[in-house]
């Protein structure tokens, strides 16, 4: 199985928003359809950026948002069974299913999955689907059931304590091994960005709070 350094995975997660600038490993396929973005890198590394439009926020119920006088919030009620029978947050499952269907059409099975934010929600679902090692940054909670599920040991989630997104939706849980990284300063809304995650991961790896690599 593929092994990735956490620092390198964080660098790719940051670069996923401007995938045209990724040089190594090169991008071989990209999806941009119906508000879903994904990239496959050489070696069948699946790279999933987070939300990059207001439409994403509304369509997949990722973050609280206020438009005019109407407050849109994460839904704690919408669920759906995945192919494995696991009960997932409906919006996140819809997002992951678009990526799954695209990969099937392309004849690609990921060897490793990396995602940020909304991409990290899909990362958890797809890690289970493909039994593939995965790293998710700033990951929301996609799983309705509290119990452990098969293959969840393959997924590592890295979440900052000052980032609100990994705490939502509150009635759901993470899949995999979730590590909370405590920041010395509260970054509030800035805490969710990948540059802030790169900084705290570098500190945690140097302090041996996190391993150097994940996968295998």
C-alpha positions as CSV (number, residue, x, y, z in Angstrom):
1,X,0.0,0.0,0.0
2,X,1.0,3.6,-0.5
3,X,2.6,5.5,2.4
4,X,2.5,9.3,2.6
5,X,4.3,11.8,4.7
6,X,1.8,14.0,6.6
7,X,3.6,17.1,5.6
8,X,3.4,16.1,1.9
9,X,-0.3,15.2,2.2
10,X,-1.0,18.7,3.7
11,X,0.9,20.4,0.9
12,X,-1.2,18.5,-1.7
13,X,-4.4,19.3,0.2
14,X,-3.6,23.0,0.0
15,X,-2.7,22.7,-3.7
16,X,-5.9,20.9,-4.5
17,X,-7.7,24.2,-4.9
18,X,-5.3,25.2,-7.7
19,X,-4.6,21.7,-9.1
20,X,-3.2,23.2,-12.3
21,X,-0.1,24.2,-10.3
22,X,0.6,20.6,-9.0
23,X,3.8,19.3,-10.5
24,X,4.7,16.3,-8.5
25,X,3.0,13.9,-8.6
26,X,1.3,15.1,-11.8
27,X,-2.4,15.3,-12.2
28,X,-3.7,12.7,-14.7
29,X,-7.5,13.2,-14.4
30,X,-9.8,15.8,-12.9
31,X,-13.5,16.0,-12.2
32,X,-15.4,19.3,-12.1
33,X,-19.1,18.5,-12.4
34,X,-22.2,19.5,-10.5
35,X,-20.3,21.4,-7.8
36,X,-18.0,18.4,-7.2
37,X,-14.3,18.6,-7.7
38,X,-11.7,15.8,-7.5
39,X,-8.2,15.0,-8.9
40,X,-6.3,11.8,-9.5
41,X,-2.6,12.1,-9.3
42,X,0.0,9.7,-10.7
43,X,0.0,6.6,-8.7
44,X,-3.8,6.7,-8.3
45,X,-3.7,9.2,-5.5
46,X,-7.2,10.7,-5.1
47,X,-7.1,14.4,-4.0
48,X,-10.3,16.1,-2.9
49,X,-10.5,19.8,-2.3
50,X,-13.2,21.3,0.0
51,X,-16.0,23.7,-0.7
52,X,-15.1,26.5,-3.1
53,X,-18.5,28.1,-3.7
54,X,-21.6,29.2,-1.9
55,X,-23.5,26.6,-3.9
56,X,-21.4,23.9,-2.2
57,X,-22.3,25.2,1.2
58,X,-26.0,25.0,0.5
59,X,-26.1,21.9,-1.6
60,X,-24.1,19.6,0.7
61,X,-25.0,21.2,4.1
62,X,-21.4,21.7,5.1
63,X,-21.2,24.9,7.2
64,X,-23.5,27.4,8.9
65,X,-24.1,30.3,6.5
66,X,-26.3,33.4,6.6
67,X,-27.8,34.7,3.4
68,X,-29.9,37.8,3.8
69,X,-32.2,37.2,6.7
70,X,-32.2,33.4,6.3
71,X,-29.8,31.2,8.3
72,X,-28.8,27.9,6.7
73,X,-27.4,25.3,9.1
74,X,-26.0,21.9,8.9
75,X,-28.7,19.2,8.8
76,X,-28.5,16.7,11.6
77,X,-31.4,14.6,10.2
78,X,-30.7,13.8,6.5
79,X,-29.2,10.3,6.3
80,X,-28.9,7.5,3.7
81,X,-27.4,4.0,3.7
82,X,-24.2,3.6,1.6
83,X,-23.5,0.5,-0.4
84,X,-21.9,-1.1,2.7
85,X,-25.0,-0.5,4.8
86,X,-23.3,2.2,6.8
87,X,-25.6,5.2,7.5
88,X,-24.0,8.4,6.3
89,X,-24.9,12.1,6.2
90,X,-27.0,12.4,3.0
91,X,-25.2,15.5,1.6
92,X,-21.7,14.0,2.1
93,X,-22.8,10.7,0.7
94,X,-24.2,12.4,-2.4
95,X,-20.9,14.2,-2.9
96,X,-18.9,11.0,-2.4
97,X,-21.1,9.1,-4.8
98,X,-20.4,11.5,-7.6
99,X,-16.7,10.9,-7.2
100,X,-17.2,7.1,-6.9
101,X,-19.2,7.0,-10.1
102,X,-16.6,9.1,-11.9
103,X,-13.8,6.8,-10.8
104,X,-15.7,3.8,-11.9
105,X,-16.3,5.3,-15.3
106,X,-12.6,6.0,-15.6
107,X,-11.6,2.6,-14.4
108,X,-9.6,4.0,-11.5
109,X,-9.3,2.5,-8.0
110,X,-7.5,4.9,-5.5
111,X,-4.4,3.7,-3.7
112,X,-4.5,6.7,-1.3
113,X,-7.0,9.4,-0.6
114,X,-6.3,13.0,0.7
115,X,-9.0,15.5,1.4
116,X,-9.8,18.8,3.1
117,X,-13.1,20.0,4.6
118,X,-15.9,18.8,2.4
119,X,-13.3,16.7,0.6
120,X,-12.4,15.2,4.0
121,X,-16.0,14.2,4.5
122,X,-15.9,12.3,1.2
123,X,-12.5,10.9,2.1
124,X,-13.9,9.0,5.0
125,X,-16.7,7.5,3.0
126,X,-14.4,6.6,0.0
127,X,-11.7,5.2,2.3
128,X,-14.2,2.6,3.5
129,X,-15.5,2.0,0.0
130,X,-12.1,1.2,-1.5
131,X,-10.3,-0.1,1.7
132,X,-7.7,2.5,1.0
133,X,-5.5,4.5,3.4
134,X,-6.5,8.1,3.7
135,X,-5.8,11.4,5.4
136,X,-8.5,14.0,6.0
137,X,-7.8,17.6,7.2
138,X,-10.5,19.7,8.9
139,X,-12.9,16.8,8.6
140,X,-16.7,17.1,9.3
141,X,-18.5,14.1,10.7
142,X,-20.2,12.0,8.1
143,X,-21.2,8.8,10.0
144,X,-24.5,8.5,11.8
145,X,-23.8,5.3,13.7
146,X,-21.6,5.4,16.8
147,X,-20.0,2.0,16.4
148,X,-16.8,1.2,14.6
149,X,-17.1,0.1,11.0
150,X,-14.9,-2.2,8.8
151,X,-11.8,-0.5,7.3
152,X,-12.1,2.6,9.5
153,X,-8.5,2.0,10.7
154,X,-7.2,3.1,7.3
155,X,-8.4,6.7,7.7
156,X,-6.5,9.3,9.7
157,X,-8.3,12.6,10.4
158,X,-6.3,15.7,11.6
159,X,-8.5,18.4,13.2
160,X,-7.7,21.6,15.0
161,X,-9.4,22.2,18.3
162,X,-10.2,25.8,17.3
163,X,-11.8,24.7,14.0
164,X,-15.6,24.5,14.3
165,X,-16.1,22.3,11.1
166,X,-14.8,19.0,12.6
167,X,-17.4,19.4,15.4
168,X,-20.3,19.2,12.9
169,X,-22.8,17.9,12.4
170,X,-23.1,17.3,16.1
171,X,-25.3,14.2,15.9
172,X,-22.8,12.4,13.7
173,X,-19.3,10.9,14.2
174,X,-16.1,10.6,12.4
175,X,-14.9,7.4,10.7
176,X,-11.4,6.4,11.4
177,X,-8.8,7.7,13.8
178,X,-9.4,11.4,14.6
179,X,-6.6,13.3,16.1
180,X,-7.3,16.7,17.7
181,X,-4.4,19.2,17.4
182,X,-4.4,22.0,20.0
183,X,-3.3,25.4,18.8
184,X,-1.5,27.8,21.1
185,X,-3.5,30.6,19.7
186,X,-7.2,30.6,18.7
187,X,-7.4,31.2,15.0
188,X,-11.2,31.1,14.9
189,X,-12.5,31.3,11.3
190,X,-8.9,31.2,9.9
191,X,-8.3,27.9,11.7
192,X,-10.1,25.9,8.9
193,X,-7.7,27.0,6.2
194,X,-5.0,24.5,5.0
195,X,-2.1,26.9,5.6
196,X,-3.2,26.9,9.3
197,X,-3.3,23.1,9.2
198,X,0.1,22.9,7.6
199,X,1.6,25.0,10.5
200,X,0.1,22.9,13.3
201,X,0.9,19.6,11.6
202,X,4.5,20.6,11.2
203,X,4.6,21.5,14.9
204,X,2.9,18.2,15.9
205,X,5.2,16.0,13.8
206,X,8.3,17.8,15.3
207,X,7.0,17.3,18.8
208,X,6.3,13.6,17.9
209,X,2.6,14.1,18.7
210,X,1.9,12.8,15.1
211,X,3.7,10.1,13.1
212,X,5.8,11.2,10.1
213,X,3.8,9.0,7.7
214,X,0.5,7.3,7.2
215,X,-0.5,4.3,5.1
216,X,1.1,1.0,4.5
